[in-house]
Amino acid sequence: MSERMTPPAEAARALRDVERRRDQARASEQESRWVSVVFGVAIFAQMAAPDFVGDDVRSWISMAIAVLSLVYMVMLRTPRGGALLGRPTRVRRDEISPRFVRLAQLVMVAVAVICFLATRFLPHGPFPYTGTVVGAVIGATLILFGRNLQRAMNSLAFRGDGKSGLDGGTYGSR
């Protein structure tokens, strides 16, 4: 028997390699678990601190959250930071669906408007320690379901039906 592969066998092997690489690329687009924990705790602290310490702490907590977000964004843009965050690859912008981008922008604007109106028309929480309860729910959701939520958002963001993987949607190594 010859050592040469038949064209159908070679094509099947190439397809298996492509699928394996797609799975690796999709797995690399999920952050490490510690990132969800840090941001979940930060959100809880931001929401709960005024209930326990007073309103004077809001500016300090907001500044800390802004610095944490800035450090996160800088880390995403560097190879070592991306590796530390558990993201060794980057998504190509042309692989993200324009429809998803428009919908995401609309959702962000809607959330910002709702939050603005809620702070204007609801001067006090409906019950004591409202911020603590809301912070605990949001923080726990992010900690417990952050990776699943990120996986779902990634599958919606990529072009196509979401069933065929990333279709080359990532650059290789940073």
Buried (B, 14 or more C-beta within 10 A) or exposed (E): EEEEEEEEEEEEEEEEEEEEBBEBBBEBBBBBEEBBBBBBBBBBBBBBBBBEEEEEBEEEBEEBBEEBEEEBEEBBEEEEBBBEBBBBBBBEEEBBBEEBEEEBEEEEEEEEEEEEEEEEEEEEEEEEBBBBBBBBEBBEBBBEEBBEEBBEEBBBBBBEEBEEBBEEBBEEEB
